[in-house]
Amino acid sequence: MKKVSEKANRVIDTITGPWEKRNLPKMAKALPDWVMPDHLTILGVFAAIMIAVGYILTRFSIWWIWLANFGLILHWFADSLDGTLARVRHTEREHYGYFVDHICDAVTTFLVCFGLGASPFMDMRTGMFLAVGYFMLNIYVHTAAYSEGVFRLSYGRLGPTEVRIIIFIANIIIIFWNPVICRIFGQPVRALDIGGIFVGTTFLVIFVISTIKDAIKLDREDRARHN
């Protein structure tokens, strides 16, 4: 049986995709010879920690948000180039790369959501709800890659880079605007909580609809093969 990374057709159609396709290989080729893909992977994890720490430190000064934003830029650089560097140097380790890349993505997601929840901008429950929504959608993506041979990395022309850009812009906005919209059981619900709940709910809706649709499709295909 082939591994998922070998048999799945990667589907990614994003706004920044064409630019990244042209420029990331050039950036990878410009890196010094001593820089290895594993170095960039480690740098990506370090950047995720930086993002979380930046959010947490906003409890003392809102301007620490720029540490989180710098972490987002650094994470884009590292996460986008580790695999690209391996490809341009023809040193791919498909199984290892697939495994490590997605484990690191999970760690990054948790750290970012935890950092947001530990900041004064978002309730921790909202941050964890956002993480759960993402992880459930991620489980669907990997299950579909195994079951259907399609590994979807984008939805609605939004991929990892677009998500980072949205978070970067949101970080700037909340410096100046993140009012308490309402209170539930005496707990303040801020604008960023509303945004987090909306995004987390969107993840869950996509998960439920896609799961039901694909389950019906796979059931029909399996029945047809046995008839």
Secondary structure, DSSP 8 states (H G I E B T S, - for coil): ---HHHH-EEE---SSHHHHHHHHHHHHHHS-TT--HHHHHHHHHHHHHHHHHHHHHTTT-GGGHHHHHHHHHHHHHHHHHHHHHHHHTT---HHHHHHHHHHHHHHHHHHHHHHHHHSTTS-HHHHHHHHHHHHHHHHHHHHHHHHHSEEE--BTTB-HHHHHHHHHHHHHHHHH---EEEEETTEEEEHHHHHHHHHHHHHHHHHHHHHHHHHHHHHHHHHHHH-
